[in-house]
Amino acid sequence: MKMSHTQAEERINKLREEIRKRNYEYFVLDESNVSEAVRDSLKRELLELENQFPDLVTEDSPTRRVGSALSGKFAKTTHKTRKWSLKDAFSEEEVHEWGERLGRFLPGEIFDFVCELKIDGLNVTLWYEQGKLVKGLTRGNGKEGEDVTHAIRTIKSVPLVLEEPIDLEVSGEIFISKASFKKMEEDFVNARNAAAGTVRQLDPNVAASRDLDIFFYAIGENNLENPPKNQVELFATLKRLGLKANKNFEHKQTIEEIVKFCHYWTEHRDDLPYEIDGVVVKVNDFEKRQKLGYTGKAPRYSVAYKFPAEQAVSKVLDIIVQVGRTGALTPVAVLEPTFVDGSTVSRATLHNEDEIIRKDVHIGDTVIIQKAGDIIPEVVEVLKDMRTGQEQEFQFPTECPACDGPVQRAEGEAATRCINSNCYAIKRRALMHFVSRGALNIDGLGDKIIDQLLDADLVSDVADIFTLTSEDFLSLELFQEKRAEKTVAAIKAARKPVLEKFLFALGIRHVGERASELITHFLQEKMQNQPVTPITISDFAQFVFKEEWEGIEGVGDIVAQSLYDWFQNIENQELLKKLEKNGLKIATVSTEIQDQTLADKTFVLTGTLSISRDQAKKWIKERGGQVSSSVSKKTDYVLAGENAGSKRAKAETLGVTILEEEAFRKLL
């Protein structure tokens, strides 16, 4: 959205105030209610606006500063070598752009690079004189830092005496391992804050009692006889002197190799026993670094690739209401397009009316949005200090926005629902869910095709899908004969869904994939004496008894009642008859029930396996087991492949049984 000069000035001032407040909380108080990704997002927007309106740039802008304010607790000391911040890259394209800039500054030069993990900790610099530790400083504002020698001396991985009697200024990152942080996470927001807060304790006994660690990665002033000429030699020098460095660095020749390294650690960061938030890329050769020099606050020879953030800051342009397959009215925030967690997000769920009220979301608000994995983006928090007074309250609709029909909110429920069974939006969503990958997975029936089928009156419910012919598809836009035949073949192949997929495809409230699996196991046992697969829907329907379903572990009263109500509904009964008439039959997974040897056992998978994780999960679930994403005291087994990291370490700490792949296969 293009801004006027006046609007930009107002927005810039608001951003600066918010960033200063968040930086003070994070760097000085060692506490923060928002992630680093949120601070990055605010800073990124400020930098873009300052680039568009250079006359609004001021020397005290957060984009012009290195490090943070000093807390005032400790003596200030001037650094021997100035400390710099790194320029951030948030995408593969920005890494390539950095590489292109190097070529423009030093045309004709051939560069090689070193990639290092960006440890999420506290930056410090240590001074050694004649090989003995004499001082430890925080980075502070880049020119001077705080003297925290008393705390740094307690870190076991910091040598008090080097292997050679030299004078040396060396920088590193203090951190706390994931396992150690678990013991103190009630007192700190994250591991980085825990490390920083520990170093800034006045009592060194507090630091000594916590498991701080450090990785070194840079040297400043020194009297080495043969100082390193590049980063690879620097790591060898650190090792020779007895200074601990991270082993996960790699020497690269091209930007493409750098990008692959970044992608690898984006996928495998959770396997490490400590937190990282990106990859630092440096020109390897020190002489070329000298030629490249610095900008106002950052070296040109280095860039910090930040992992796709699960949180970012955006602006609410509008709030609309969508109608789901169960009739639920879901408010959705229309956002300024924002890059978060690997993709550009322009919409985020607000869940329901109560959530809008609780979070106090207005149209025009600046908000924190979150997108973790495959979860739908959501609005996490409103940055109320960013309000200008122009924001508008949102009024939740009193009738269905799709059909103008009546809506109802049942007692004890958060959702408001359209109660018109003929609502177009409900039918549309039901059809889309029925053919989706987790349900019947009918290839060729995407959202746009469903819309065309509805608009052409070729379908009115899910049963009509099984009556469609090639001629029907040829009457739609962009359909050729081959595509039409292929889609009809996919529909035919879907006429015998396995029981759990069929249950999930029906779109019954509260019945997700896991509940469908549990119910399937229960019904398969009851049908052992029934004719071999496939069975008709009528055969299946005779086993629908609410009282029995309530007794299935993991199902519960709410799911059982929802199932019972759905199957008792006259319209749903007619739909089942229509599905059966149109040729749909249910296939049981196998003619024999799998031995439930893993019943009630919980598994966590970590590391690289020779089989796919989906296959391993399938085997576990078929035998009655469950798969969790995190290790706890309730975990029975951790299946550990190659490069298993923090999850394996935590399992060892908790005494959880660790299975190598061969042992896992024997267990099966």
C-alpha positions in Angstrom: 0.0 0.0 0.0 1.6 3.3 -1.1 1.9 5.9 1.6 2.0 9.7 1.5 5.0 11.4 3.1 2.9 12.3 6.1 1.6 8.7 6.5 5.1 7.4 6.2 6.4 9.7 8.8 3.7 8.7 11.3 4.3 5.0 10.6 8.1 5.3 10.9 7.8 7.1 14.3 5.4 4.3 15.5 7.8 1.6 14.3 10.8 3.2 15.9 9.0 3.5 19.3 7.9 -0.1 19.1 11.3 -1.4 18.1 13.0 0.5 20.9 10.6 -0.8 23.4 11.0 -4.4 22.2 14.8 -4.1 22.0 15.0 -2.8 25.6 12.9 -5.7 26.9 15.0 -8.2 24.9 18.6 -6.9 25.3 18.5 -5.0 28.5 15.9 -6.7 30.7 16.5 -10.1 29.1 12.8 -10.7 28.7 10.4 -10.4 25.8 6.8 -11.4 25.1 7.5 -11.6 21.3 9.9 -13.7 19.2 13.0 -12.4 17.5 11.1 -12.9 14.2 8.6 -10.2 15.3 11.4 -7.7 16.0 13.0 -8.6 12.6 9.7 -8.0 10.9 9.3 -4.5 12.5 12.8 -3.6 11.6 12.5 -4.8 8.1 9.4 -2.6 7.5 11.1 0.4 9.0 14.2 -0.1 6.8 11.9 -0.4 3.6 10.1 2.9 4.5 13.4 4.6 5.2 14.7 3.5 1.8 11.5 5.0 0.2 11.7 8.2 2.2 15.4 8.9 2.9 14.7 12.4 4.2 13.0 10.8 7.2 16.1 8.8 8.3 17.6 9.9 11.6 20.9 9.0 13.2 19.1 7.5 16.3 17.0 5.2 14.2 17.1 1.5 15.3 18.3 0.7 11.7 21.4 2.7 12.3 22.5 1.1 15.5 24.7 -1.9 16.4 23.8 -4.1 19.4 21.8 -2.7 22.3 21.7 -0.2 25.1 23.8 -1.0 28.2 21.9 -2.1 31.3 24.0 0.1 33.7 24.6 -2.8 36.1 28.3 -3.3 35.1 31.3 -1.3 34.2 31.5 -0.1 30.6 34.6 -1.0 28.6 35.6 0.1 25.1 36.1 -2.8 22.7 39.6 -3.1 21.1 37.9 -3.9 17.8 34.5 -2.5 16.9 31.7 -5.0 16.8 29.3 -5.0 13.9 25.8 -6.3 13.2 25.2 -8.5 10.1 22.9 -7.7 7.3 20.0 -10.2 7.3 18.7 -12.2 4.3 15.3 -13.8 4.7 15.1 -15.7 1.4 17.2 -17.6 -1.1 16.8 -14.6 -3.5 18.4 -12.2 -1.0 21.4 -14.5 -0.6 21.9 -14.5 -4.3 21.5 -10.7 -4.3 24.3 -10.5 -1.7 26.5 -12.6 -3.9 25.9 -10.3 -6.8 26.8 -7.2 -4.7 30.2 -8.8 -3.9 30.9 -9.1 -7.7 30.0 -5.4 -8.2 32.3 -4.2 -5.4 35.2 -6.4 -6.5 34.6 -7.1 -10.2 36.6 -10.0 -11.6 37.4 -11.5 -8.2 36.6 -15.2 -7.5 35.1 -15.7 -4.0 34.9 -18.7 -1.8 32.8 -18.8 1.4 32.4 -20.3 4.8 28.9 -21.2 6.2 28.4 -21.3 9.9 25.4 -22.0 12.1 24.0 -18.8 13.7 23.8 -19.7 17.4 20.9 -18.1 19.2 22.7 -16.8 22.2 24.6 -13.8 23.7 27.6 -12.3 21.8 30.7 -11.8 23.9 34.3 -10.8 23.4 37.2 -12.2 25.6 40.6 -10.7 26.1 43.6 -12.9 26.8 47.0 -11.5 27.9 50.0 -13.8 27.7 47.5 -16.6 27.3 45.5 -15.8 30.5 41.9 -14.7 30.5 41.7 -11.1 31.8 38.3 -9.7 30.6 35.0 -10.7 29.1 32.6 -8.1 27.6 29.1 -8.1 26.1 28.8 -6.7 22.6 26.8 -3.7 24.0 26.4 -1.0 21.4 29.3 -2.2 19.3 31.8 0.4 20.6 31.7 -0.5 24.2 30.3 -3.4 26.2 29.7 -4.4 29.8 32.3 -6.2 31.8 30.9 -9.6 32.7 34.2 -11.4 33.4 33.0 -12.7 36.7 30.2 -14.7 35.0 32.3 -15.8 31.9 35.0 -17.3 34.2 32.4 -19.8 35.4 31.7 -21.3 31.9 33.5 -24.7 31.8 34.1 -24.4 28.0 35.9 -21.1 28.4 39.6 -21.8 28.9 41.2 -19.6 31.6 44.6 -20.2 30.1 45.2 -20.8 26.3 47.5 -23.4 24.9 49.9 -20.6 23.8 51.0 -17.6 25.8 49.7 -15.0 23.4 47.6 -11.8 23.6 44.3 -12.3 21.9 40.9 -10.7 21.4 38.3 -13.4 20.5 34.6 -13.3 20.0 32.0 -16.0 20.5 28.4 -16.8 21.4 27.3 -18.0 24.8 24.3 -20.3 24.8 22.3 -22.8 26.8 21.5 -26.3 25.5 17.9 -27.3 24.9 18.2 -29.9 27.6 19.5 -27.4 30.2 16.9 -24.8 29.2 14.1 -27.3 29.9 15.1 -27.2 33.6 14.7 -23.4 33.7 12.1 -22.6 31.1 9.6 -21.4 33.6 11.8 -18.5 34.4 12.7 -17.4 30.9 11.0 -16.9 27.5 13.6 -18.7 25.5 17.1 -20.2 25.6 18.7 -16.9 24.4 17.2 -14.9 27.2 18.2 -17.6 29.7 21.9 -17.3 28.5 21.8 -13.5 28.6 20.1 -13.3 31.9 22.6 -15.7 33.4 25.6 -13.8 32.2 24.2 -10.6 33.6 23.7 -12.0 37.1 25.7 -10.1 39.7 26.4 -13.3 41.6 28.8 -15.5 39.7 27.5 -18.5 41.7 24.2 -18.2 39.7 26.1 -18.5 36.4 28.2 -21.4 37.8 25.0 -23.3 38.6 23.7 -23.1 35.1 25.0 -25.0 32.2 26.3 -22.2 30.0 28.4 -23.1 26.9 30.2 -21.1 24.2 31.3 -21.4 20.5 34.1 -19.0 19.3 34.2 -17.8 15.7 36.2 -14.6 15.3 39.4 -13.0 16.5 40.4 -9.3 16.7 43.7 -7.8 18.0 46.4 -10.5 18.5 50.1 -11.1 18.5 49.9 -14.5 16.8 53.2 -15.4 15.1 51.3 -16.6 12.0 47.8 -15.2 12.1 45.1 -17.0 10.0 44.6 -15.6 6.5 41.0 -17.0 6.1 38.1 -18.3 8.1 39.0 -22.0 7.5 42.5 -21.3 9.0 40.9 -19.3 11.8 38.9 -22.4 13.0 42.1 -24.4 13.0 43.8 -21.7 15.0 40.9 -21.7 17.5 41.2 -25.4 17.9 45.0 -25.2 18.4 44.6 -22.6 21.1 42.0 -24.6 23.0 39.0 -22.4 22.1 35.8 -24.3 21.3 34.3 -23.8 17.9 31.2 -25.2 16.2 32.0 -28.2 14.0 29.1 -27.7 11.7 30.8 -25.2 9.4 31.5 -25.9 5.7 33.7 -24.4 3.1 31.7 -23.5 -0.1 32.6 -22.3 -3.6 29.3 -21.0 -4.9 26.1 -19.3 -3.9 24.2 -22.4 -5.0 26.1 -24.5 -2.5 25.4 -21.9 0.2 21.7 -22.1 -0.5 21.7 -25.9 -0.2 23.5 -25.6 3.2 20.8 -23.1 4.4 18.0 -25.4 3.2 19.6 -28.4 4.9 19.8 -26.7 8.3 16.3 -25.2 7.9 15.1 -28.8 7.8 17.5 -30.3 10.5 17.8 -27.5 13.1 15.5 -29.4 15.5 18.0 -32.2 15.5 20.7 -30.1 17.2 21.1 -30.0 21.0 21.1 -26.2 21.0 19.0 -23.4 19.3 20.0 -21.8 16.0 18.1 -19.1 14.2 19.9 -19.1 10.9 23.2 -19.5 9.0 26.0 -16.9 8.8 27.8 -16.8 5.5 31.3 -15.1 5.2 33.8 -14.5 2.4 36.6 -16.9 3.4 39.6 -14.7 2.4 40.5 -12.0 5.0 42.3 -9.8 2.4 39.2 -9.7 0.3 37.1 -8.9 3.4 39.4 -5.9 3.9 38.8 -4.7 0.4 35.0 -5.1 0.7 34.9 -3.0 3.9 31.7 -2.0 5.7 28.5 -0.1 5.3 27.3 2.2 8.1 26.7 -0.8 10.5 27.5 -4.1 8.8 30.4 -5.8 7.0 29.8 -6.2 3.2 31.7 -9.6 3.3 29.1 -11.4 5.4 25.3 -12.0 5.5 23.0 -13.7 8.1 20.4 -16.0 6.4 17.5 -16.1 8.9 15.3 -19.2 8.9 11.7 -18.7 7.7 10.0 -17.0 10.7 7.0 -18.6 12.2 5.9 -15.1 13.3 5.9 -11.8 11.5 4.2 -8.4 11.7 1.5 -7.3 9.2 -1.5 -4.9 8.9 -5.2 -5.9 8.9 -6.7 -4.4 5.8 -10.1 -5.9 6.3 -12.0 -8.7 8.1 -14.2 -11.1 6.1 -16.3 -14.1 7.3 -16.1 -17.5 5.6 -18.6 -20.4 5.9 -17.2 -23.9 6.5 -18.5 -27.3 5.7 -20.2 -27.6 9.1 -21.7 -24.1 8.7 -19.3 -22.5 11.1 -18.7 -18.8 10.5 -15.0 -18.1 10.7 -13.7 -14.5 10.6 -10.5 -14.1 8.5 -8.1 -11.1 8.6 -7.2 -9.8 5.1 -3.6 -8.8 5.5 -0.9 -6.8 3.7 1.0 -9.6 2.0 3.7 -10.7 4.4 6.5 -13.4 4.1 6.4 -15.8 7.0 7.5 -19.4 7.5 8.5 -19.9 3.8 5.5 -18.3 2.0 3.7 -15.1 1.5 0.6 -14.8 3.8 -2.3 -12.5 2.9 -4.9 -14.0 5.2 -5.0 -15.2 8.8 -7.8 -16.8 10.8 -9.4 -15.0 13.7 -11.1 -18.2 14.8 -14.4 -16.9 16.1 -16.3 -13.8 17.5 -14.9 -14.4 21.0 -11.3 -14.3 19.7 -11.8 -11.0 18.0 -13.2 -9.5 21.2 -10.5 -11.1 23.4 -7.6 -10.0 21.2 -9.4 -6.7 20.5 -8.7 -6.8 16.7 -9.7 -3.8 14.6 -9.5 -3.2 10.9 -6.3 -1.2 10.4 -4.5 -2.8 13.3 -0.8 -3.8 13.2 -0.7 -7.4 14.3 1.6 -10.3 14.9 0.8 -13.3 12.7 1.9 -16.9 13.1 2.3 -19.8 10.7 3.9 -22.9 12.1 4.3 -25.8 9.6 1.0 -26.5 7.8 -1.1 -24.7 10.4 -3.4 -22.0 9.0 -1.9 -18.6 9.7 -3.5 -16.9 12.7 -3.5 -13.5 14.4 -1.6 -13.9 17.6 -1.5 -10.3 19.1 -2.4 -6.7 18.3 0.4 -4.2 18.7 -1.9 -1.6 20.3 0.9 1.0 20.7 1.0 1.2 16.9 -2.6 2.4 16.7 -3.2 5.8 15.1 -6.9 6.3 16.0 -8.1 5.5 12.4 -8.8 1.8 13.2 -12.4 0.5 12.9 -14.2 -2.0 15.1 -15.6 -5.1 13.4 -19.2 -6.1 13.8 -19.9 -9.9 13.6 -22.7 -10.8 11.1 -26.1 -11.7 12.4 -27.0 -13.7 9.3 -25.0 -16.0 7.0 -22.8 -14.0 4.7 -23.1 -16.7 2.0 -26.9 -17.3 1.8 -28.4 -14.6 4.1 -29.9 -17.4 6.1 -30.3 -17.6 9.9 -27.3 -18.3 12.1 -27.2 -19.8 15.5 -24.7 -20.2 18.4 -25.3 -23.2 20.5 -24.9 -22.9 24.2 -21.4 -23.8 25.3 -19.9 -23.4 21.8 -17.6 -20.7 20.5 -18.7 -21.1 16.9 -21.7 -19.3 15.2 -23.2 -21.5 12.5 -25.4 -21.1 9.4 -28.4 -23.5 9.9 -29.6 -23.5 6.3 -28.9 -27.0 5.0 -29.1 -25.7 1.4 -26.4 -23.0 1.9 -24.2 -22.9 -1.1 -21.0 -22.3 0.9 -21.6 -25.4 3.1 -22.2 -27.6 0.1 -19.1 -26.3 -1.6 -16.9 -26.9 1.5 -18.3 -30.4 2.0 -17.5 -31.3 -1.6 -14.0 -30.0 -1.4 -13.4 -31.9 1.8 -14.8 -35.1 0.5 -12.4 -35.2 -2.5 -9.3 -33.8 -0.6 -6.1 -35.7 -0.1 -6.8 -36.8 3.5 -10.2 -38.0 2.5 -11.1 -39.8 -0.8 -8.2 -38.1 -2.6 -9.9 -37.9 -6.0 -7.3 -36.5 -8.4 -8.5 -33.8 -10.8 -11.3 -32.4 -8.6 -9.7 -29.2 -7.4 -11.5 -26.3 -5.8 -12.1 -24.5 -9.2 -13.5 -27.7 -10.8 -15.9 -28.1 -7.8 -17.1 -24.5 -8.3 -17.7 -25.2 -12.0 -19.6 -28.4 -11.2 -21.8 -26.6 -8.7 -22.4 -23.6 -11.1 -23.4 -26.0 -13.9 -25.8 -27.9 -11.5 -24.0 -31.1 -12.2 -23.6 -31.9 -8.5 -25.6 -31.0 -5.4 -24.0 -33.3 -2.9 -21.0 -35.7 -2.6 -23.0 -38.7 -3.9 -23.5 -36.9 -7.3 -19.7 -37.1 -7.9 -20.0 -40.8 -8.6 -22.6 -40.2 -11.5 -20.3 -37.8 -13.4 -19.4 -38.8 -17.0 -16.8 -37.6 -19.5 -19.5 -35.6 -21.3 -20.2 -33.7 -18.0 -16.5 -32.7 -17.7 -16.2 -31.8 -21.4 -19.0 -29.2 -20.8 -16.7 -27.4 -18.4 -14.0 -24.9 -19.2 -10.5 -26.1 -20.2 -11.5 -29.8 -20.3 -10.2 -31.9 -23.2 -11.2 -35.6 -23.8 -8.0 -37.1 -22.2 -8.4 -35.0 -19.0 -12.1 -35.8 -18.8 -11.4 -39.6 -19.1 -8.6 -39.4 -16.5 -10.9 -37.6 -14.0 -13.7 -40.1 -14.5 -11.2 -42.9 -13.9 -10.0 -41.3 -10.7 -13.7 -41.1 -9.5 -14.2 -44.8 -10.3 -11.1 -45.8 -8.4 -12.4 -43.9 -5.4 -15.6 -46.0 -5.2 -14.0 -48.4 -2.7 -12.5 -46.1 0.0 -11.0 -47.7 3.1 -13.1 -47.3 6.2 -11.1 -44.6 8.0 -10.9 -42.4 4.8 -14.6 -42.7 4.2 -15.4 -41.7 7.8 -13.1 -38.7 7.6 -14.5 -37.7 4.1 -18.0 -37.4 5.5 -17.0 -34.3 7.3 -18.7 -35.1 10.6 -18.0 -32.5 13.3 -15.2 -33.4 15.7 -14.3 -36.5 13.7 -10.8 -35.9 12.4 -8.3 -38.3 10.9 -7.2 -39.7 14.3 -10.7 -40.3 15.5 -11.5 -42.0 12.2 -8.5 -44.3 12.7 -9.6 -45.3 16.2 -13.2 -45.9 15.1 -12.0 -48.0 12.2 -9.9 -50.3 14.5 -13.0 -50.8 16.7 -15.4 -51.5 13.8 -12.9 -53.9 12.1 -12.8 -56.0 15.2 -16.7 -56.1 15.2 -16.7 -57.1 11.6 -14.3 -59.9 11.7 -17.1 -62.4 11.2 -18.6 -60.4 8.4 -18.1 -61.1 4.7 -14.7 -60.2 3.3 -14.1 -56.7 2.0 -15.7 -54.6 0.5 -18.8 -54.1 2.5 -21.8 -52.0 1.7 -22.7 -48.8 3.6 -25.7 -50.6 5.0 -23.5 -53.3 6.5 -21.4 -50.5 8.1 -24.4 -48.5 9.4 -25.6 -51.4 11.5 -22.6 -51.0 13.8 -23.3 -47.4 14.7 -24.1 -47.5 18.4 -23.4 -44.4 20.5 -22.9 -46.3 23.8 -20.2 -48.5 22.3 -18.3 -45.7 20.6 -18.1 -43.8 23.9 -16.0 -46.6 25.2 -13.3 -46.3 22.5 -10.2 -44.9 24.1 -9.4 -41.5 22.5 -12.9 -41.0 21.1 -14.8 -39.7 24.1 -18.4 -38.4 24.7 -18.3 -35.4 22.3 -17.1 -37.4 19.3 -19.4 -40.3 20.0 -22.5 -38.0 20.3 -21.5 -36.2 17.1 -21.2 -39.5 15.2 -24.5 -40.7 16.6 -26.3 -37.5 15.8 -24.9 -37.5 12.3 -26.1 -41.0 11.5 -29.5 -40.4 13.1 -30.1 -37.4 10.8 -32.7 -38.2 8.1 -30.9 -36.1 5.4 -27.6 -37.9 6.2 -29.3 -41.3 6.0 -30.6 -40.4 2.6 -27.1 -39.3 1.5 -25.7 -42.7 2.6 -28.4 -44.5 0.6 -27.6 -42.3 -2.4 -23.9 -43.0 -2.1 -24.6 -46.8 -2.0 -26.9 -46.6 -4.9 -24.2 -44.8 -6.9 -21.8 -47.6 -6.4 -19.7 -46.7 -3.3 -18.7 -49.5 -1.1 -16.3 -49.5 1.9 -13.1 -51.5 1.8 -11.6 -52.6 5.2 -7.9 -52.1 5.4 -7.2 -55.8 5.4 -9.0 -59.1 5.9 -7.0 -59.6 9.1 -6.7 -57.2 11.9 -3.1 -56.2 12.6 -1.6 -57.5 15.8 -2.0 -54.7 18.3 1.5 -55.2 19.9 2.1 -51.5 20.2 -1.2 -50.6 21.8 -0.9 -47.6 24.2 2.7 -47.1 23.2 3.9 -43.6 22.3 6.7 -43.1 19.8 8.8 -40.0 18.8 10.8 -40.1 15.5 14.0 -38.3 15.1 17.0 -38.3 12.7 17.3 -39.7 9.2 15.7 -43.2 8.6 16.2 -45.5 5.6 12.4 -45.6 5.3 10.1 -42.6 5.1 8.7 -41.2 8.3 5.2 -41.6 6.9 5.8 -45.3 6.5 7.2 -45.7 10.0 4.2 -43.8 11.4 1.8 -46.0 9.4 3.4 -49.2 10.8 3.1 -47.8 14.4 -0.5 -46.8 14.0 -1.5 -50.1 12.4 -0.3 -51.9 15.5 -2.2 -49.6 17.9 0.7 -47.2 18.7 0.7 -43.4 18.7 3.2 -40.9 17.3 4.1 -37.7 19.1 6.3 -34.7 18.0 8.0 -34.2 21.4 9.8 -36.3 24.0 8.4 -36.4 27.5 8.2 -38.8 30.5 5.2 -40.4 28.9 7.1 -41.3 25.7 7.7 -45.1 25.5 10.2 -45.2 22.6 12.3 -42.8 20.5 13.1 -44.1 17.1 16.5 -42.6 16.3 18.0 -42.5 12.8 21.2 -40.9 11.7 22.1 -37.4 13.0 19.5 -37.7 15.8 20.0 -34.6 17.9 18.1 -33.0 20.8 15.2 -35.4 21.0 17.6 -38.3 21.4 19.6 -36.4 24.0 16.4 -35.6 25.9 15.3 -39.3 25.8 18.6 -40.3 27.3 18.1 -37.7 30.1 14.6 -39.0 30.8 15.5 -42.6 30.5 13.2 -43.3 27.6 14.0 -46.4 25.5 15.9 -45.5 22.3 15.4 -47.7 19.3 17.8 -47.9 16.3 16.0 -48.8 13.1 17.0 -52.5 13.2 15.6 -52.8 16.8 12.4 -51.0 15.6 11.9 -53.6 12.8 12.3 -56.4 15.3 9.8 -54.8 17.6 7.3 -54.7 14.7 
